[in-house]
Amino acid sequence: MRADAPPHHRPRLRHVGLTVLFVAGLTCLAPGLPDGIGPTTMTPTQLAIGPAWTLVTLAPFRAAPRMSVRGGGTFHLRVDGDRVVRVVPGDGITIGTALLRSLEVRAAHPTLVTLTPQRD
């Protein structure tokens, strides 16, 4: 902005302040922000899996320190490409997300697996 610009072309302090408040309000509504900012709960994700390994996209779960994984039937998890864990119905497993590089799931029979981010 030029110093010699006419007064009606200069942004007013009130407009700048309102713009900052508007952006701050939108930021608080964004999901996956650190504790104390924005929503405190994140939405569970459900995956329909079968006999082939299905890669889980980890980006939505990185904001939470842990993730709970439960299924309607028996399924297997492959953690970081080599550790395989069998999970039976009624049980679940909680996985830390900080050091997790990859996660894949599969089941002998089609089943629904629910991944729930956990903050506490």
N, CA, C and O atoms as a GROMACS GRO file, in nm:
protein
  480
    1MET      N    1   0.085  -0.116   0.000
    1MET     CA    2   0.000   0.000   0.000
    1MET      C    3   0.090   0.123   0.000
    1MET      O    4   0.189   0.129   0.072
    2ARG      N    5   0.054   0.219  -0.081
    2ARG     CA    6   0.132   0.342  -0.090
    2ARG      C    7   0.089   0.439   0.017
    2ARG      O    8  -0.029   0.445   0.054
    3ALA      N    9   0.184   0.515   0.068
    3ALA     CA   10   0.153   0.615   0.170
    3ALA      C   11   0.072   0.730   0.114
    3ALA      O   12  -0.002   0.795   0.187
    4ASP      N   13   0.084   0.755  -0.016
    4ASP     CA   14   0.010   0.867  -0.076
    4ASP      C   15  -0.123   0.824  -0.136
    4ASP      O   16  -0.186   0.902  -0.208
    5ALA      N   17  -0.166   0.703  -0.109
    5ALA     CA   18  -0.295   0.655  -0.160
    5ALA      C   19  -0.408   0.732  -0.093
    5ALA      O   20  -0.398   0.770   0.024
    6PRO      N   21  -0.516   0.754  -0.167
    6PRO     CA   22  -0.630   0.826  -0.107
    6PRO      C   23  -0.684   0.748   0.013
    6PRO      O   24  -0.674   0.626   0.017
    7PRO      N   25  -0.742   0.819   0.111
    7PRO     CA   26  -0.789   0.754   0.234
    7PRO      C   27  -0.890   0.644   0.209
    7PRO      O   28  -0.892   0.546   0.285
    8HIS      N   29  -0.974   0.653   0.108
    8HIS     CA   30  -1.076   0.551   0.085
    8HIS      C   31  -1.019   0.422   0.029
    8HIS      O   32  -1.092   0.323   0.019
    9HIS      N   33  -0.891   0.418  -0.009
    9HIS     CA   34  -0.827   0.298  -0.059
    9HIS      C   35  -0.743   0.227   0.046
    9HIS      O   36  -0.694   0.116   0.022
   10ARG      N   37  -0.724   0.288   0.162
   10ARG     CA   38  -0.647   0.225   0.268
   10ARG      C   39  -0.737   0.130   0.348
   10ARG      O   40  -0.852   0.163   0.376
   11PRO      N   41  -0.685   0.012   0.386
   11PRO     CA   42  -0.768  -0.078   0.467
   11PRO      C   43  -0.788  -0.018   0.605
   11PRO      O   44  -0.696   0.037   0.664
   12ARG      N   45  -0.907  -0.030   0.653
   12ARG     CA   46  -0.937   0.024   0.785
   12ARG      C   47  -0.899  -0.078   0.890
   12ARG      O   48  -0.910  -0.199   0.868
   13LEU      N   49  -0.856  -0.030   1.004
   13LEU     CA   50  -0.815  -0.116   1.113
   13LEU      C   51  -0.928  -0.208   1.156
   13LEU      O   52  -0.904  -0.324   1.192
   14ARG      N   53  -1.050  -0.159   1.154
   14ARG     CA   54  -1.165  -0.242   1.192
   14ARG      C   55  -1.181  -0.360   1.097
   14ARG      O   56  -1.209  -0.471   1.142
   15HIS      N   57  -1.164  -0.339   0.968
   15HIS     CA   58  -1.176  -0.448   0.870
   15HIS      C   59  -1.065  -0.551   0.889
   15HIS      O   60  -1.089  -0.672   0.877
   16VAL      N   61  -0.946  -0.504   0.919
   16VAL     CA   62  -0.835  -0.597   0.943
   16VAL      C   63  -0.864  -0.680   1.067
   16VAL      O   64  -0.843  -0.801   1.066
   17GLY      N   65  -0.912  -0.617   1.173
   17GLY     CA   66  -0.944  -0.688   1.296
   17GLY      C   67  -1.054  -0.791   1.275
   17GLY      O   68  -1.045  -0.902   1.326
   18LEU      N   69  -1.157  -0.754   1.201
   18LEU     CA   70  -1.266  -0.848   1.173
   18LEU      C   71  -1.218  -0.966   1.089
   18LEU      O   72  -1.262  -1.079   1.109
   19THR      N   73  -1.128  -0.940   0.997
   19THR     CA   74  -1.072  -1.047   0.914
   19THR      C   75  -0.993  -1.145   1.000
   19THR      O   76  -1.004  -1.266   0.983
   20VAL      N   77  -0.912  -1.093   1.092
   20VAL     CA   78  -0.834  -1.179   1.181
   20VAL      C   79  -0.927  -1.263   1.268
   20VAL      O   80  -0.902  -1.382   1.285
   21LEU      N   81  -1.032  -1.204   1.322
   21LEU     CA   82  -1.127  -1.279   1.404
   21LEU      C   83  -1.198  -1.387   1.322
   21LEU      O   84  -1.221  -1.497   1.372
   22PHE      N   85  -1.233  -1.357   1.199
   22PHE     CA   86  -1.299  -1.453   1.112
   22PHE      C   87  -1.209  -1.573   1.086
   22PHE      O   88  -1.254  -1.687   1.096
   23VAL      N   89  -1.082  -1.548   1.052
   23VAL     CA   90  -0.988  -1.657   1.025
   23VAL      C   91  -0.965  -1.739   1.152
   23VAL      O   92  -0.957  -1.862   1.146
   24ALA      N   93  -0.954  -1.673   1.266
   24ALA     CA   94  -0.935  -1.745   1.393
   24ALA      C   95  -1.056  -1.833   1.422
   24ALA      O   96  -1.039  -1.946   1.470
   25GLY      N   97  -1.176  -1.785   1.396
   25GLY     CA   98  -1.297  -1.865   1.416
   25GLY      C   99  -1.300  -1.987   1.326
   25GLY      O  100  -1.339  -2.095   1.371
   26LEU      N  101  -1.261  -1.972   1.201
   26LEU     CA  102  -1.256  -2.086   1.110
   26LEU      C  103  -1.152  -2.187   1.154
   26LEU      O  104  -1.172  -2.308   1.140
   27THR      N  105  -1.040  -2.140   1.206
   27THR     CA  106  -0.936  -2.230   1.252
   27THR      C  107  -0.985  -2.315   1.368
   27THR      O  108  -0.950  -2.432   1.377
   28CYS      N  109  -1.065  -2.259   1.456
   28CYS     CA  110  -1.118  -2.335   1.570
   28CYS      C  111  -1.216  -2.444   1.526
   28CYS      O  112  -1.237  -2.542   1.597
   29LEU      N  113  -1.275  -2.426   1.410
   29LEU     CA  114  -1.368  -2.526   1.359
   29LEU      C  115  -1.298  -2.639   1.284
   29LEU      O  116  -1.361  -2.741   1.255
   30ALA      N  117  -1.172  -2.623   1.253
   30ALA     CA  118  -1.099  -2.724   1.175
   30ALA      C  119  -1.073  -2.847   1.260
   30ALA      O  120  -1.036  -2.835   1.377
   31PRO      N  121  -1.091  -2.969   1.203
   31PRO     CA  122  -1.065  -3.092   1.279
   31PRO      C  123  -0.917  -3.122   1.290
   31PRO      O  124  -0.836  -3.075   1.210
   32GLY      N  125  -0.883  -3.201   1.391
   32GLY     CA  126  -0.746  -3.250   1.404
   32GLY      C  127  -0.646  -3.151   1.457
   32GLY      O  128  -0.526  -3.168   1.434
   33LEU      N  129  -0.690  -3.049   1.527
   33LEU     CA  130  -0.597  -2.953   1.584
   33LEU      C  131  -0.550  -3.000   1.720
   33LEU      O  132  -0.613  -3.087   1.780
   34PRO      N  133  -0.440  -2.944   1.771
   34PRO     CA  134  -0.390  -2.986   1.902
   34PRO      C  135  -0.492  -2.963   2.013
   34PRO      O  136  -0.588  -2.888   1.996
   35ASP      N  137  -0.470  -3.030   2.127
   35ASP     CA  138  -0.560  -3.017   2.242
   35ASP      C  139  -0.584  -2.871   2.277
   35ASP      O  140  -0.493  -2.788   2.271
   36GLY      N  141  -0.706  -2.843   2.312
   36GLY     CA  142  -0.742  -2.708   2.352
   36GLY      C  143  -0.787  -2.620   2.238
   36GLY      O  144  -0.839  -2.511   2.260
   37ILE      N  145  -0.768  -2.666   2.115
   37ILE     CA  146  -0.809  -2.589   1.998
   37ILE      C  147  -0.899  -2.677   1.914
   37ILE      O  148  -0.859  -2.788   1.877
   38GLY      N  149  -1.017  -2.631   1.883
   38GLY     CA  150  -1.106  -2.707   1.796
   38GLY      C  151  -1.174  -2.823   1.868
   38GLY      O  152  -1.168  -2.832   1.990
   39PRO      N  153  -1.237  -2.911   1.791
   39PRO     CA  154  -1.311  -3.023   1.850
   39PRO      C  155  -1.219  -3.118   1.927
   39PRO      O  156  -1.102  -3.133   1.892
   40THR      N  157  -1.272  -3.181   2.031
   40THR     CA  158  -1.191  -3.274   2.110
   40THR      C  159  -1.217  -3.418   2.072
   40THR      O  160  -1.144  -3.507   2.117
   41THR      N  161  -1.317  -3.444   1.991
   41THR     CA  162  -1.342  -3.581   1.946
   41THR      C  163  -1.326  -3.589   1.796
   41THR      O  164  -1.356  -3.494   1.723
   42MET      N  165  -1.278  -3.703   1.750
   42MET     CA  166  -1.262  -3.724   1.607
   42MET      C  167  -1.352  -3.839   1.566
   42MET      O  168  -1.383  -3.927   1.645
   43THR      N  169  -1.392  -3.837   1.444
   43THR     CA  170  -1.487  -3.934   1.393
   43THR      C  171  -1.422  -4.069   1.364
   43THR      O  172  -1.314  -4.074   1.305
   44PRO      N  173  -1.486  -4.178   1.407
   44PRO     CA  174  -1.436  -4.311   1.372
   44PRO      C  175  -1.446  -4.334   1.221
   44PRO      O  176  -1.532  -4.277   1.153
   45THR      N  177  -1.358  -4.420   1.170
   45THR     CA  178  -1.358  -4.456   1.029
   45THR      C  179  -1.387  -4.605   1.020
   45THR      O  180  -1.330  -4.685   1.094
   46GLN      N  181  -1.475  -4.643   0.929
   46GLN     CA  182  -1.507  -4.784   0.909
   46GLN      C  183  -1.456  -4.828   0.773
   46GLN      O  184  -1.470  -4.758   0.673
   47LEU      N  185  -1.395  -4.947   0.771
   47LEU     CA  186  -1.344  -5.006   0.648
   47LEU      C  187  -1.406  -5.142   0.627
   47LEU      O  188  -1.412  -5.223   0.720
   48ALA      N  189  -1.452  -5.169   0.506
   48ALA     CA  190  -1.498  -5.303   0.469
   48ALA      C  191  -1.377  -5.375   0.413
   48ALA      O  192  -1.319  -5.331   0.313
   49ILE      N  193  -1.337  -5.485   0.477
   49ILE     CA  194  -1.215  -5.554   0.435
   49ILE      C  195  -1.246  -5.697   0.394
   49ILE      O  196  -1.350  -5.753   0.429
   50GLY      N  197  -1.154  -5.755   0.321
   50GLY     CA  198  -1.166  -5.893   0.274
   50GLY      C  199  -1.033  -5.963   0.286
   50GLY      O  200  -0.951  -5.927   0.371
   51PRO      N  201  -1.007  -6.065   0.201
   51PRO     CA  202  -0.887  -6.147   0.214
   51PRO      C  203  -0.757  -6.079   0.170
   51PRO      O  204  -0.649  -6.125   0.206
   52ALA      N  205  -0.765  -5.972   0.094
   52ALA     CA  206  -0.643  -5.902   0.051
   52ALA      C  207  -0.606  -5.795   0.156
   52ALA      O  208  -0.694  -5.738   0.220
   53TRP      N  209  -0.477  -5.769   0.171
   53TRP     CA  210  -0.434  -5.665   0.264
   53TRP      C  211  -0.484  -5.530   0.215
   53TRP      O  212  -0.466  -5.494   0.099
   54THR      N  213  -0.546  -5.456   0.305
   54THR     CA  214  -0.598  -5.322   0.275
   54THR      C  215  -0.516  -5.221   0.354
   54THR      O  216  -0.510  -5.228   0.477
   55LEU      N  217  -0.454  -5.127   0.284
   55LEU     CA  218  -0.372  -5.025   0.347
   55LEU      C  219  -0.461  -4.920   0.413
   55LEU      O  220  -0.555  -4.870   0.350
   56VAL      N  221  -0.432  -4.886   0.538
   56VAL     CA  222  -0.505  -4.783   0.611
   56VAL      C  223  -0.431  -4.652   0.592
   56VAL      O  224  -0.310  -4.644   0.616
   57THR      N  225  -0.502  -4.548   0.550
   57THR     CA  226  -0.444  -4.415   0.539
   57THR      C  227  -0.429  -4.358   0.678
   57THR      O  228  -0.529  -4.338   0.748
   58LEU      N  229  -0.307  -4.330   0.721
   58LEU     CA  230  -0.281  -4.289   0.859
   58LEU      C  231  -0.294  -4.139   0.882
   58LEU      O  232  -0.306  -4.096   0.997
   59ALA      N  233  -0.293  -4.058   0.778
   59ALA     CA  234  -0.297  -3.913   0.795
   59ALA      C  235  -0.411  -3.864   0.884
   59ALA      O  236  -0.388  -3.778   0.969
   60PRO      N  237  -0.535  -3.915   0.870
   60PRO     CA  238  -0.643  -3.865   0.956
   60PRO      C  239  -0.625  -3.900   1.104
   60PRO      O  240  -0.690  -3.841   1.189
   61PHE      N  241  -0.538  -3.995   1.135
   61PHE     CA  242  -0.522  -4.041   1.273
   61PHE      C  243  -0.399  -3.982   1.341
   61PHE      O  244  -0.379  -4.006   1.460
   62ARG      N  245  -0.317  -3.908   1.271
   62ARG     CA  246  -0.193  -3.855   1.327
   62ARG      C  247  -0.216  -3.752   1.437
   62ARG      O  248  -0.130  -3.733   1.523
   63ALA      N  249  -0.331  -3.686   1.438
   63ALA     CA  250  -0.359  -3.584   1.540
   63ALA      C  251  -0.387  -3.646   1.677
   63ALA      O  252  -0.378  -3.577   1.778
   64ALA      N  253  -0.420  -3.773   1.680
   64ALA     CA  254  -0.448  -3.842   1.807
   64ALA      C  255  -0.329  -3.929   1.844
   64ALA      O  256  -0.265  -3.985   1.755
   65PRO      N  257  -0.297  -3.942   1.972
   65PRO     CA  258  -0.183  -4.024   2.011
   65PRO      C  259  -0.205  -4.174   1.997
   65PRO      O  260  -0.109  -4.251   1.984
   66ARG      N  261  -0.331  -4.217   2.000
   66ARG     CA  262  -0.364  -4.359   1.990
   66ARG      C  263  -0.484  -4.380   1.899
   66ARG      O  264  -0.561  -4.288   1.870
   67MET      N  265  -0.498  -4.505   1.853
   67MET     CA  266  -0.610  -4.543   1.769
   67MET      C  267  -0.660  -4.679   1.816
   67MET      O  268  -0.581  -4.772   1.834
   68SER      N  269  -0.792  -4.691   1.834
   68SER     CA  270  -0.854  -4.817   1.870
   68SER      C  271  -0.904  -4.884   1.742
   68SER      O  272  -0.965  -4.819   1.657
   69VAL      N  273  -0.876  -5.015   1.729
   69VAL     CA  274  -0.918  -5.089   1.611
   69VAL      C  275  -1.003  -5.207   1.658
   69VAL      O  276  -0.958  -5.290   1.737
   70ARG      N  277  -1.128  -5.214   1.609
   70ARG     CA  278  -1.221  -5.321   1.645
   70ARG      C  279  -1.291  -5.369   1.517
   70ARG      O  280  -1.303  -5.295   1.419
   71GLY      N  281  -1.336  -5.494   1.520
   71GLY     CA  282  -1.402  -5.548   1.403
   71GLY      C  283  -1.520  -5.635   1.436
   71GLY      O  284  -1.534  -5.684   1.548
   72GLY      N  285  -1.608  -5.652   1.337
   72GLY     CA  286  -1.725  -5.735   1.352
   72GLY      C  287  -1.693  -5.884   1.341
   72GLY      O  288  -1.775  -5.968   1.379
   73GLY      N  289  -1.578  -5.917   1.289
   73GLY     CA  290  -1.533  -6.055   1.276
   73GLY      C  291  -1.384  -6.062   1.304
   73GLY      O  292  -1.320  -5.960   1.333
   74THR      N  293  -1.329  -6.182   1.295
   74THR     CA  294  -1.186  -6.198   1.316
   74THR      C  295  -1.111  -6.134   1.198
   74THR      O  296  -1.148  -6.153   1.083
   75PHE      N  297  -1.007  -6.058   1.229
   75PHE     CA  298  -0.926  -5.995   1.125
   75PHE      C  299  -0.781  -5.990   1.171
   75PHE      O  300  -0.750  -6.015   1.287
   76HIS      N  301  -0.693  -5.956   1.078
   76HIS     CA  302  -0.550  -5.947   1.106
   76HIS      C  303  -0.501  -5.806   1.076
   76HIS      O  304  -0.548  -5.742   0.981
   77LEU      N  305  -0.407  -5.759   1.157
   77LEU     CA  306  -0.339  -5.631   1.134
   77LEU      C  307  -0.195  -5.660   1.097
   77LEU      O  308  -0.132  -5.748   1.156
   78ARG      N  309  -0.144  -5.587   1.001
   78ARG     CA  310   0.000  -5.594   0.972
   78ARG      C  311   0.056  -5.456   1.003
   78ARG      O  312   0.023  -5.358   0.936
   79VAL      N  313   0.140  -5.451   1.106
   79VAL     CA  314   0.194  -5.324   1.156
   79VAL      C  315   0.335  -5.305   1.102
   79VAL      O  316   0.420  -5.392   1.116
   80ASP      N  317   0.358  -5.191   1.040
   80ASP     CA  318   0.489  -5.154   0.984
   80ASP      C  319   0.545  -5.258   0.888
   80ASP      O  320   0.666  -5.274   0.875
   81GLY      N  321   0.456  -5.330   0.820
   81GLY     CA  322   0.497  -5.421   0.715
   81GLY      C  323   0.542  -5.559   0.756
   81GLY      O  324   0.562  -5.644   0.670
   82ASP      N  325   0.558  -5.586   0.889
   82ASP     CA  326   0.608  -5.718   0.924
   82ASP      C  327   0.541  -5.782   1.046
   82ASP      O  328   0.537  -5.905   1.052
   83ARG      N  329   0.490  -5.709   1.140
   83ARG     CA  330   0.428  -5.769   1.258
   83ARG      C  331   0.280  -5.792   1.231
   83ARG      O  332   0.208  -5.698   1.200
   84VAL      N  333   0.234  -5.916   1.241
   84VAL     CA  334   0.094  -5.949   1.216
   84VAL      C  335   0.028  -5.984   1.350
   84VAL      O  336   0.080  -6.063   1.428
   85VAL      N  337  -0.088  -5.922   1.373
   85VAL     CA  338  -0.163  -5.943   1.497
   85VAL      C  339  -0.303  -5.989   1.460
   85VAL      O  340  -0.367  -5.930   1.373
   86ARG      N  341  -0.350  -6.095   1.525
   86ARG     CA  342  -0.486  -6.146   1.503
   86ARG      C  343  -0.578  -6.084   1.608
   86ARG      O  344  -0.547  -6.084   1.727
   87VAL      N  345  -0.691  -6.030   1.562
   87VAL     CA  346  -0.788  -5.968   1.652
   87VAL      C  347  -0.922  -6.040   1.635
   87VAL      O  348  -0.971  -6.057   1.523
   88VAL      N  349  -0.980  -6.083   1.747
   88VAL     CA  350  -1.106  -6.157   1.742
   88VAL      C  351  -1.222  -6.064   1.775
   88VAL      O  352  -1.202  -5.960   1.836
   89PRO      N  353  -1.346  -6.102   1.733
   89PRO     CA  354  -1.462  -6.018   1.762
   89PRO      C  355  -1.479  -5.999   1.913
   89PRO      O  356  -1.453  -6.090   1.992
   90GLY      N  357  -1.523  -5.882   1.952
   90GLY     CA  358  -1.541  -5.852   2.093
   90GLY      C  359  -1.416  -5.794   2.156
   90GLY      O  360  -1.425  -5.716   2.251
   91ASP      N  361  -1.300  -5.829   2.104
   91ASP     CA  362  -1.175  -5.770   2.150
   91ASP      C  363  -1.138  -5.659   2.054
   91ASP      O  364  -1.198  -5.644   1.947
   92GLY      N  365  -1.044  -5.584   2.091
   92GLY     CA  366  -0.993  -5.480   2.005
   92GLY      C  367  -0.846  -5.461   2.036
   92GLY      O  368  -0.790  -5.531   2.121
   93ILE      N  369  -0.785  -5.368   1.969
   93ILE     CA  370  -0.645  -5.339   1.993
   93ILE      C  371  -0.628  -5.188   1.986
   93ILE      O  372  -0.692  -5.121   1.906
   94THR      N  373  -0.541  -5.137   2.071
   94THR     CA  374  -0.509  -4.994   2.069
   94THR      C  375  -0.366  -4.980   2.020
   94THR      O  376  -0.276  -5.049   2.069
   95ILE      N  377  -0.347  -4.892   1.924
   95ILE     CA  378  -0.217  -4.874   1.861
   95ILE      C  379  -0.173  -4.729   1.878
   95ILE      O  380  -0.253  -4.637   1.856
   96GLY      N  381  -0.048  -4.708   1.916
   96GLY     CA  382   0.008  -4.573   1.920
   96GLY      C  383   0.036  -4.524   1.779
   96GLY      O  384   0.088  -4.600   1.697
   97THR      N  385   0.001  -4.401   1.750
   97THR     CA  386   0.016  -4.351   1.613
   97THR      C  387   0.145  -4.274   1.589
   97THR      O  388   0.182  -4.250   1.474
   98ALA      N  389   0.215  -4.234   1.695
   98ALA     CA  390   0.333  -4.150   1.678
   98ALA      C  391   0.443  -4.217   1.597
   98ALA      O  392   0.502  -4.154   1.509
   99LEU      N  393   0.472  -4.342   1.624
   99LEU     CA  394   0.581  -4.412   1.555
   99LEU      C  395   0.533  -4.508   1.447
   99LEU      O  396   0.614  -4.575   1.384
  100LEU      N  397   0.403  -4.514   1.426
  100LEU     CA  398   0.345  -4.606   1.328
  100LEU      C  399   0.379  -4.561   1.186
  100LEU      O  400   0.348  -4.448   1.147
  101ARG      N  401   0.442  -4.650   1.109
  101ARG     CA  402   0.478  -4.617   0.971
  101ARG      C  403   0.373  -4.663   0.871
  101ARG      O  404   0.345  -4.594   0.773
  102SER      N  405   0.315  -4.782   0.896
  102SER     CA  406   0.212  -4.832   0.806
  102SER      C  407   0.122  -4.929   0.882
  102SER      O  408   0.163  -4.991   0.980
  103LEU      N  409  -0.002  -4.941   0.835
  103LEU     CA  410  -0.098  -5.031   0.895
  103LEU      C  411  -0.184  -5.089   0.784
  103LEU      O  412  -0.238  -5.016   0.701
  104GLU      N  413  -0.196  -5.222   0.783
  104GLU     CA  414  -0.277  -5.291   0.684
  104GLU      C  415  -0.370  -5.388   0.758
  104GLU      O  416  -0.334  -5.439   0.865
  105VAL      N  417  -0.487  -5.412   0.702
  105VAL     CA  418  -0.583  -5.504   0.763
  105VAL      C  419  -0.634  -5.602   0.658
  105VAL      O  420  -0.639  -5.570   0.539
  106ARG      N  421  -0.673  -5.722   0.704
  106ARG     CA  422  -0.736  -5.820   0.616
  106ARG      C  423  -0.817  -5.916   0.703
  106ARG      O  424  -0.794  -5.929   0.823
  107ALA      N  425  -0.912  -5.985   0.639
  107ALA     CA  426  -0.995  -6.084   0.708
  107ALA      C  427  -1.024  -6.197   0.610
  107ALA      O  428  -1.036  -6.175   0.489
  108ALA      N  429  -1.035  -6.319   0.662
  108ALA     CA  430  -1.064  -6.435   0.578
  108ALA      C  431  -1.203  -6.420   0.514
  108ALA      O  432  -1.224  -6.459   0.398
  109HIS      N  433  -1.296  -6.363   0.590
  109HIS     CA  434  -1.433  -6.339   0.541
  109HIS      C  435  -1.460  -6.190   0.548
  109HIS      O  436  -1.410  -6.123   0.639
  110PRO      N  437  -1.539  -6.135   0.455
  110PRO     CA  438  -1.567  -5.992   0.458
  110PRO      C  439  -1.618  -5.947   0.596
  110PRO      O  440  -1.708  -6.008   0.654
  111THR      N  441  -1.560  -5.842   0.646
  111THR     CA  442  -1.599  -5.788   0.776
  111THR      C  443  -1.578  -5.638   0.778
  111THR      O  444  -1.509  -5.582   0.693
  112LEU      N  445  -1.638  -5.574   0.875
  112LEU     CA  446  -1.628  -5.429   0.892
  112LEU      C  447  -1.535  -5.401   1.010
  112LEU      O  448  -1.556  -5.454   1.119
  113VAL      N  449  -1.433  -5.318   0.987
  113VAL     CA  450  -1.338  -5.279   1.090
  113VAL      C  451  -1.356  -5.131   1.120
  113VAL      O  452  -1.368  -5.049   1.028
  114THR      N  453  -1.359  -5.096   1.249
  114THR     CA  454  -1.376  -4.957   1.291
  114THR      C  455  -1.246  -4.907   1.355
  114THR      O  456  -1.195  -4.969   1.448
  115LEU      N  457  -1.195  -4.796   1.304
  115LEU     CA  458  -1.076  -4.732   1.357
  115LEU      C  459  -1.119  -4.602   1.426
  115LEU      O  460  -1.177  -4.514   1.363
  116THR      N  461  -1.090  -4.591   1.556
  116THR     CA  462  -1.135  -4.476   1.634
  116THR      C  463  -1.015  -4.404   1.694
  116THR      O  464  -0.943  -4.463   1.775
  117PRO      N  465  -0.990  -4.277   1.655
  117PRO     CA  466  -0.882  -4.201   1.717
  117PRO      C  467  -0.913  -4.176   1.864
  117PRO      O  468  -1.028  -4.152   1.900
  118GLN      N  469  -0.810  -4.181   1.949
  118GLN     CA  470  -0.828  -4.159   2.092
  118GLN      C  471  -0.729  -4.054   2.142
  118GLN      O  472  -0.610  -4.061   2.113
  119ARG      N  473  -0.781  -3.958   2.215
  119ARG     CA  474  -0.695  -3.854   2.272
  119ARG      C  475  -0.653  -3.889   2.413
  119ARG      O  476  -0.542  -3.855   2.454
  120ASP      N  477  -0.736  -3.956   2.488
  120ASP     CA  478  -0.705  -3.984   2.629
  120ASP      C  479  -0.647  -4.119   2.648
  120ASP      O  480  -0.616  -4.157   2.761
   0.00000   0.00000   0.00000
